[in-house]
Amino acid sequence: MSVIRIEDIAHVRYAAPDLKEMKAFLEDFGLQTFESGGRLYGKGADGRAFVHVTEPGPAKFLAVGLRAETLADLERLAAAEGVPLEDSAEPGGGKIVRLTDPDGYGVEVVAGQAKGEKSALPADRPVNTAAHKLRLRQTVRLDPVPAHVMRIGHAVLKVRDFRTSEQWYKDRFGLLTSDEVEAAADLPVGAFMRCDRGD
């Protein structure tokens, strides 16, 4: 049984030597950007305070953020790991527990963050299906614009020992393995893992 079951991924954290260059990249990708406290933040349209944060420094991945369902979950995790439960100084506030995984990556578990209004997304263009022909004899022309990012859906971590890392994340956060990636028969080298949200 895991210590807690996280409800979702919250954010990713990087360092980069040029925040202006990173801002252009994030905006080209489709994120809305803003700066606060010397950091660059990117957000999607789901109303969350941010999904990407970049700090000044040598280019490096720093941490993955996970979202706990309740503050009680964070308290339980902090007690089990022997680490403090802190007030988050990031946009959206809330509380945070900071851990380090077996490969030295930061793992920031948050709860109680304020959520703003969702941003409007462009209307879907009509599409044909087997049952409905909404776009009969009409072409679809896509405009060359950035993606319309709603939320962060996944992160990829490069680890030294897949089984060790897999168990570490399962034991603390209740992640479930959906699929394994094998280099050869019976030689797993990675996995797709998901949050356990029950039925």
C-alpha positions in Angstrom: 0.0 0.0 0.0 1.4 3.4 -1.0 1.8 6.3 1.4 -0.7 8.4 -0.6 -2.3 8.3 -4.0 -1.6 11.4 -6.1 -4.3 12.8 -8.3 -2.3 14.2 -11.2 1.0 15.6 -12.4 1.2 19.3 -11.4 4.3 20.7 -13.2 7.9 20.3 -14.4 10.8 22.4 -13.2 13.9 23.3 -15.3 16.9 25.6 -15.1 18.0 27.5 -18.2 20.7 30.1 -18.8 18.5 32.4 -20.9 14.9 33.0 -19.7 14.1 35.1 -22.7 15.0 32.3 -25.0 13.0 29.8 -22.9 10.0 32.2 -22.9 10.0 32.2 -26.7 10.2 28.4 -26.8 7.3 28.0 -24.3 5.1 30.5 -26.2 5.9 28.9 -29.5 4.8 25.6 -27.9 1.5 27.2 -26.8 1.9 28.0 -23.2 0.9 31.3 -21.6 4.0 32.8 -19.9 4.6 35.1 -17.0 7.5 35.9 -14.7 7.5 36.0 -10.9 10.3 36.0 -8.3 13.0 35.8 -11.0 11.4 32.6 -12.5 9.6 32.1 -15.8 6.3 30.2 -15.6 4.2 28.6 -18.3 0.5 27.8 -17.9 -2.2 26.1 -19.9 -5.8 26.8 -20.3 -7.1 24.7 -17.3 -6.9 27.5 -14.7 -3.9 26.0 -12.8 -1.4 28.5 -11.7 1.4 27.0 -13.8 2.5 23.7 -15.4 6.1 24.7 -16.2 8.7 26.7 -14.3 12.2 27.7 -15.4 14.8 29.1 -13.0 18.0 30.8 -14.1 21.0 28.5 -14.2 22.8 25.9 -16.3 20.4 24.0 -18.5 19.1 21.1 -16.4 15.9 19.2 -15.5 15.3 19.9 -11.8 12.0 18.4 -10.6 8.6 16.9 -11.4 5.6 18.2 -9.5 2.8 15.9 -8.4 -0.6 17.0 -7.0 -1.9 15.4 -3.8 -5.6 15.4 -3.4 -5.7 16.8 0.1 -3.5 18.6 2.6 -4.0 15.6 4.9 -2.3 13.5 2.2 0.7 15.9 2.2 0.9 15.8 6.0 0.9 12.0 5.8 3.6 12.0 3.1 5.8 14.5 5.1 5.5 12.4 8.2 6.4 9.1 6.4 9.4 10.7 4.7 10.6 12.7 7.7 10.6 16.0 5.7 8.9 19.3 6.4 5.5 20.4 5.1 6.2 23.9 3.7 4.1 26.8 2.5 4.6 27.2 -1.3 6.0 30.5 -2.5 5.0 29.6 -6.0 2.1 31.2 -7.8 -1.1 29.6 -6.6 0.3 29.1 -3.1 -0.8 26.0 -1.2 1.6 23.6 0.6 4.5 21.5 -0.7 6.6 18.5 0.3 10.0 18.2 -1.4 11.6 14.8 -2.0 14.5 13.5 -4.0 14.1 10.3 -6.0 16.7 7.5 -6.4 18.2 9.4 -9.4 18.5 12.7 -7.6 15.5 14.3 -9.3 13.4 16.6 -7.2 9.8 15.5 -6.6 7.6 18.4 -5.5 4.2 17.2 -4.1 1.7 20.0 -3.8 -1.8 20.5 -2.5 -4.2 23.4 -1.8 -3.1 25.5 -4.8 -5.5 28.2 -5.9 -7.1 27.6 -9.3 -8.1 30.5 -11.5 -10.5 30.7 -14.4 -10.1 28.5 -17.4 -9.0 30.2 -20.6 -11.2 30.0 -23.6 -10.1 27.5 -26.2 -10.8 28.0 -29.9 -13.9 26.3 -31.2 -13.4 22.8 -32.7 -13.6 22.6 -36.4 -16.3 20.3 -37.8 -15.1 16.8 -38.4 -16.6 13.9 -40.2 -17.2 10.6 -38.4 -18.7 7.3 -39.6 -22.1 8.3 -38.2 -22.1 12.0 -38.9 -21.0 14.0 -41.9 -20.7 17.6 -40.6 -18.1 18.6 -43.2 -19.5 17.3 -46.4 -17.3 18.4 -49.4 -15.4 21.1 -47.4 -11.7 21.1 -46.8 -10.1 21.8 -43.5 -7.2 24.3 -43.4 -5.3 24.5 -40.2 -3.8 27.8 -39.3 0.0 27.8 -38.5 -0.3 28.7 -34.8 1.0 27.3 -31.5 -0.8 24.3 -29.9 -3.7 25.1 -27.5 -2.3 23.6 -24.3 -5.0 22.7 -21.8 -2.8 21.0 -19.0 0.3 19.0 -18.4 -0.4 15.3 -19.0 2.9 13.5 -18.6 6.6 13.7 -17.9 9.5 11.4 -18.9 12.3 10.6 -16.5 15.6 9.0 -17.5 16.6 6.7 -14.7 19.6 4.4 -14.0 17.6 1.4 -12.6 14.1 1.2 -13.9 12.8 -1.3 -11.3 14.2 0.7 -8.4 12.6 3.9 -9.6 9.3 2.3 -10.5 9.0 0.9 -7.0 10.0 4.2 -5.4 7.2 6.1 -7.2 4.7 3.3 -6.6 5.4 3.1 -2.8 5.0 6.8 -2.2 2.4 7.9 -4.7 0.3 4.9 -5.6 1.3 5.0 -9.3 0.2 2.1 -11.5 2.1 0.6 -14.4 0.0 0.7 -17.5 2.5 -0.7 -20.0 6.2 -1.7 -19.9 8.8 -0.9 -22.6 11.1 -3.8 -23.3 14.5 -3.7 -25.1 14.1 -7.5 -25.8 11.8 -10.2 -24.5 11.8 -10.1 -20.7 14.2 -7.2 -20.6 12.1 -4.2 -19.3 13.8 -0.8 -19.6 10.9 1.5 -18.8 7.2 1.9 -18.2 4.2 4.1 -18.7 2.8 4.8 -15.3 -0.5 6.5 -14.3 -2.2 7.9 -11.3 -4.5 5.4 -9.4 -7.8 7.3 -9.5 -9.9 4.2 -8.6 -12.9 3.3 -10.7 
